[in-house]
Amino acid sequence: MPLAPARWLLKAKDPELFDREYRKQLAALDARQVAEELGSNAILLCWESFNVRCHRRLVAEWLEEKLGIVVPEVDHERSESLPFSQQPSKWDGKPNQGTQSLRLF
């Protein structure tokens, strides 16, 4: 499934570049088809700490926008999650302190 960012993009230390290029990648996909392929029990996992910028949060927001659904955070209220654009980047010098999980449905 083409949800994974290109390797070069994952290594990019420029959050704005990542945001712009990954949004282009998502725009080329059909959100309904992606959700169907993931299935109703899908979980998007992340190594970044909660509320640290990660592509899975961007995917979750994209699915929410395109499908009118809520992608909840495991162990957090959805309202606690900062929008992707407001989350600090891991390149901001903040340490990685755990795994974040996002449920699809």
N, C-alpha and C positions, 0 to 999 in steps of 0.2 A: 504494500500500500504506500502511495507516495506522500505520506504525512511526515516522514522523517526529513528534516532539513539536510541539505547537502553537507558533507563533512567539512568543507571549507567554511561554510556558513556557521557551523557549530563552533569552529575555532576562531571566528571573527571576534575581535575584542571591541567592536563598535556596535553598541546596542541599536543605534538608529539604522545602520546598514542591515543588521539582522532583521529588525522589525520590518523594514521596507521590502527586503527580498523574500522573506518568509511569507508575508502577506500576499505577495505576487503568486507564490507557489500555491497558497490556499485558494486564491481567487480562481485558479485554473481548475479547481476540483468541484465536484457536485456534493454539497454537504449532505444531502439526503442519502446519496449512494454511499458516502463514507460512513455515515451512521449505520446504515443497513449492513455494510461489510464488517463493521466493528461488532455489531450485535448489541442487544439490549442490556447485557451484563458486563459490558466492557469497562475497564478501569484504565485510565491514563496515569502512568506512574512517572515520578520525577525524582531525581537525586537532589534537586535544589531544596533549600529550606522553604517553608511556607512563606509566601509573599516575596520571594526572590524571583526575578524575571526568568521565565522558562517557556520553551516553545509549547509545552503541553497546556499551559494557561492560555496561551494565544489560540490554540486549537479549540479549547473549551469555549472561549469567548466567541470564536468564529461560528461554532456549532450553535451556541445560544442565539446569536444574531440571526443566522440563516434559518434555523428551525424553530425558533420561538420556544426553546426548552431552557431548563436550568441545569447546569452541570455542577452538582454539589462537590464540595471539598470533603474528603474523609477527615473526620475528627475536628472539623471547623464548620461554622455556619458559612454559607455562601456569602453572606453580607460582610464577613470578616476579610474576604479576599479582595486585595487591591486590584484595580484594573491593571492589565498587563503594562500599559504605558506608564503607570505610576510606580511600578515595582522597581526596586533597585536591581542593577545588574550584578551578576557574580563577579564581574570585572571591577566593581567598585571597591574591592578589597574586603568585603564581608565574608567570613568563613562559612563553608557549607556545614550545616548542622543537622542534616537528616534527610529523610525522604518525604516527599509530598505525594499524595495520591488524589486523583480526580476521578470521580465516578462519572460515567457517561450519562446514565439515566437513573 
